[in-house]
Amino acid sequence: MTLTLHVDGERWRAHLRGTAELYEGIVPVIKGNGYGFGNRTLARRADWLEVDTVAVGTYAELMDVLPRFGGDIHVLTPWRPFWSDTVRSERMYDPRVVHTVSRIEDLALLRDEAPEGTRIVLEGETAMARHGVDRHALTAAADALGRLRLIGFSIHLPLSEDNLAEADRWAAAFEASKLAPAVSGTPLFTVSHLSDREVRELAERRPGLSVRPRVGTALWLGDRGAFRVTGLVLDSHVVERGERIGYRQRPLPAGGTVLVVSGGTSHGIGLEAPTAATTLKQRATSVAKGGLGAAGLALSPFVVGGKQRWFVEPPHMQASMILLPSGVAVPEVGEEVELEVRMTTTTFDAVDLP
């Protein structure tokens, strides 16, 4: 229990309240590792925010969220017939679950399997090109609804600075299709990756729709200053240049002190997703880091003496070995050191959330 996420609870809760007020009709997204907090914690926090709907990534995530959140739960991964083999039907077809359908052929299969009145939203294929029906298939979708209950439309947009135009095109296509009249009441139009200003503008343009923004990162992690991540110093050893240490017995490039600190691959330490660099400078930095990696060197997320320090070798399962050059103050065994980590890929031993 040594890799810890410390949260300034009062500051974090103020941010959650502020974001929920900024995005009218917000649908908090709860998925993956729960943005570092865990999905169970976020489900309870969504109840605290008094929202009526949350979104989860997969059917499997219903297990953590259904018992802890009292409202509707929108499953973002589109329904497929093979999910029934992995998720219990009473959970999958709980009356509070809203399904996403992204293929015409799935409508007939879902219609045969799900209880009458099962609620769905149809997803349109945006520039993301991940899931969704083509706009020319909207009529066929309306004709295939049968005893399913359509409550609206869903789109997932790329991380772009100008998504409003595409969102508006899909809203217009939905309203002009046979789908909108098939909805009882005001149709839901749920979107991702629009700014609060764009959400308000879309809602003003489309008063016949209930525009609902799905928000994950900006909600849970929008105030990074509210978080601090620490690991514990478990051991330290004075070493000399050329000395061979660690699993791989590599010679050290310099003398100093090797720190053994909590946090390893089982926590996500040292694991890195492909870079999202888009500018020339960002790409150059990635190339430079890649070159160091090829040479067997990697910068760790552990910060000692105000700087990130180098791994001695790849992280172990639950601990890492890092090198402090001579002259750097060495923390004591049992002392905490800070880390710069990606919250969506880190599993913490403990979350300190007062």
Salt bridges, closest charged atoms under 4 A:
ASP52 OD1 - ARG212 NH2 2.74
ASP64 OD1 - ARG40 NE 2.91
ASP72 OD2 - ARG119 NH1 2.97
GLU90 OE2 - ARG88 NE 2.81
ASP94 OD1 - ARG96 NE 3.98
GLU105 OE2 - ARG103 NH1 3.66
ASP106 OD2 - ARG80 NH1 2.95
ASP106 OD1 - ARG103 NH2 2.87
ASP143 OD1 - LYS178 NZ 2.49
ASP168 OD2 - ARG205 NH1 3.40
ASP168 OD1 - ARG206 NE 2.89
GLU175 OE1 - ARG206 NH1 3.15
ASP196 OD2 - ARG200 NH2 3.19
GLU201 OE1 - ARG197 NH1 3.32
GLU201 OE2 - ARG205 NH2 2.92
ASP223 OD2 - ARG11 NE 2.72
GLU313 OE1 - ARG248 NH1 3.69
GLU313 OE2 - HIS316 NE2 2.63
GLU336 OE2 - HIS6 NE2 3.48
GLU338 OE2 - ARG228 NH1 3.34
ASP349 OD1 - HIS267 NE2 3.09
ASP352 OD2 - HIS6 ND1 3.29
